[in-house]
Amino acid sequence: MILNNIPLVDWGMGTALIAVFGVVCVIMILVVLNLMKSDKKK
């Protein structure tokens, strides 16, 4: 009965971490695409 009162998931922190992870992934993809476009072949 004690376990019913303990929140096992912190949805606020979880969604914040997922949002930060998503933003970091998008930024990394944009950086890689920018490097691919600016690559000058000789």
MIVEXSE-262025 format. One line per 10 residues: number of its first residue (from 1); their letters; for each residue x, y, z of N, C-alpha, C, CB. Coordinates in nm, 4 decimals, m for minus. Glycine has a CB too. Layout:
BEGIN
NUM) a) X/Y/Z/X/Y/Z/X/Y/Z/X/Y/Z  ...
This chain:
BEGIN
1) milnniplvd) 0.0810/m0.1210/0.0000/0.0000/0.0000/0.0000/0.0846/0.1264/0.0000/m0.0918/0.0004/0.1193  0.2059/0.1153/0.0511/0.2928/0.2331/0.0531/0.3365/0.2691/m0.0884/0.4162/0.2084/0.1427  0.3555/0.1698/m0.1754/0.4019/0.1967/m0.3117/0.3003/0.2752/m0.3936/0.4336/0.0667/m0.3820  0.1737/0.2695/m0.3580/0.0719/0.3421/m0.4334/0.0860/0.4924/m0.4167/m0.0666/0.2984/m0.3901  0.1482/0.5383/m0.3104/0.1623/0.6809/m0.2858/0.2906/0.7403/m0.3431/0.1570/0.7067/m0.1390  0.3812/0.6549/m0.3923/0.5090/0.7028/m0.4462/0.4964/0.7194/m0.5972/0.6255/0.6048/m0.4110  0.5168/0.8399/m0.6480/0.5112/0.8583/m0.7939/0.6342/0.7958/m0.8589/0.5016/1.0092/m0.8306  0.6113/0.7019/m0.9495/0.7219/0.6316/m1.0130/0.7760/0.7065/m1.1340/0.6782/0.4932/m1.0540  0.6958/0.7958/m1.1910/0.7360/0.8675/m1.3114/0.7167/1.0163/m1.2879/0.6552/0.8197/m1.4354  0.8212/1.0937/m1.3176/0.8114/1.2395/m1.3121/0.7930/1.2885/m1.4562/0.9397/1.3047/m1.2439
11) wgmgtaliav) 0.6673/1.3109/m1.4951/0.6373/1.3440/m1.6342/0.6957/1.4781/m1.6744/0.4878/1.3445/m1.6567  0.7023/1.5726/m1.5815/0.7574/1.7040/m1.6149/0.9038/1.6949/m1.6525/0.7401/1.7999/m1.4985  0.9826/1.6284/m1.5709/1.1252/1.6163/m1.6002/1.1473/1.5268/m1.7214/1.2010/1.5608/m1.4785  1.0677/1.4232/m1.7358/1.0826/1.3335/m1.8504/1.0575/1.4030/m1.9826/0.9891/1.2167/m1.8369  0.9496/1.4805/m1.9908/0.9214/1.5516/m2.1153/1.0260/1.6589/m2.1417/0.7818/1.6143/m2.1107  1.0775/1.7216/m2.0375/1.1823/1.8229/m2.0564/1.3089/1.7572/m2.1116/1.2132/1.8961/m1.9224  1.3467/1.6417/m2.0585/1.4665/1.5741/m2.1083/1.4480/1.5271/m2.2523/1.5014/1.4553/m2.0187  1.3292/1.4773/m2.2856/1.3031/1.4340/m2.4226/1.3078/1.5536/m2.5171/1.1664/1.3630/m2.4323  1.2535/1.6678/m2.4741/1.2556/1.7876/m2.5581/1.3991/1.8348/m2.5806/1.1719/1.9002/m2.4940  1.4799/1.8375/m2.4760/1.6197/1.8794/m2.4905/1.6940/1.7822/m2.5818/1.6895/1.8876/m2.3522
21) fgvvcvimil) 1.6709/1.6526/m2.5657/1.7363/1.5523/m2.6502/1.6966/1.5717/m2.7967/1.6998/1.4093/m2.6033  1.5683/1.5998/m2.8209/1.5221/1.6232/m2.9578/1.5863/1.7464/m3.0197/1.3713/1.6378/m2.9601  1.5972/1.8539/m2.9425/1.6585/1.9771/m2.9940/1.8059/1.9526/m3.0259/1.6439/2.0931/m2.8915  1.8760/1.8813/m2.9391/2.0175/1.8516/m2.9631/2.0328/1.7664/m3.0892/2.0797/1.7790/m2.8410  1.9466/1.6683/m3.1087/1.9538/1.5842/m3.2284/1.9302/1.6656/m3.3543/1.8521/1.4706/m3.2202  1.8317/1.7553/m3.3522/1.8036/1.8395/m3.4693/1.9231/1.9290/m3.4990/1.6764/1.9253/m3.4463  1.9827/1.9881/m3.3968/2.0988/2.0751/m3.4171/2.2150/1.9948/m3.4760/2.1412/2.1418/m3.2836  2.2374/1.8731/m3.4254/2.3474/1.7916/m3.4786/2.3224/1.7540/m3.6242/2.3660/1.6646/m3.3940  2.1977/1.7233/m3.6604/2.1660/1.6896/m3.7992/2.1893/1.8109/m3.8886/2.0196/1.6403/m3.8118  2.1484/1.9294/m3.8440/2.1699/2.0500/m3.9234/2.3183/2.0798/m3.9412/2.1005/2.1688/m3.8582
31) vvlnlmksdk) 2.3978/2.0577/m3.8380/2.5423/2.0808/m3.8491/2.6038/1.9843/m3.9502/2.6109/2.0649/m3.7112  2.5644/1.8572/m3.9451/2.6189/1.7592/m4.0391/2.5783/1.7934/m4.1820/2.5713/1.6174/m4.0029  2.4519/1.8322/m4.2031/2.4081/1.8698/m4.3376/2.4833/1.9932/m4.3863/2.2566/1.8958/m4.3396  2.5065/2.0888/m4.2974/2.5799/2.2092/m4.3347/2.7235/2.1735/m4.3736/2.5791/2.3114/m4.2188  2.7864/2.0829/m4.2998/2.9227/2.0404/m4.3346/2.9241/1.9658/m4.4679/2.9815/1.9509/m4.2233  2.8213/1.8873/m4.4950/2.8164/1.8149/m4.6222/2.7992/1.9105/m4.7385/2.7030/1.7125/m4.6216  2.7183/2.0141/m4.7212/2.6950/2.1098/m4.8292/2.8170/2.1991/m4.8530/2.5729/2.1959/m4.7977  2.8891/2.2314/m4.7471/3.0018/2.3231/m4.7616/3.1319/2.2510/m4.7955/3.0197/2.4029/m4.6345  3.1263/2.1197/m4.8103/3.2467/2.0433/m4.8438/3.2858/2.0718/m4.9884/3.2241/1.8905/m4.8220  3.4052/2.1260/m5.0068/3.4514/2.1589/m5.1408/3.5470/2.0503/m5.1888/3.5199/2.2980/m5.1433
41) kk) 3.5077/1.9830/m5.2947/3.5909/1.8770/m5.3501/3.6887/1.9372/m5.4492/3.5046/1.7677/m5.4177  3.8141/1.8915/m5.4391/3.9166/1.9438/m5.5300/3.9445/1.8440/m5.6414/4.0467/1.9758/m5.4533
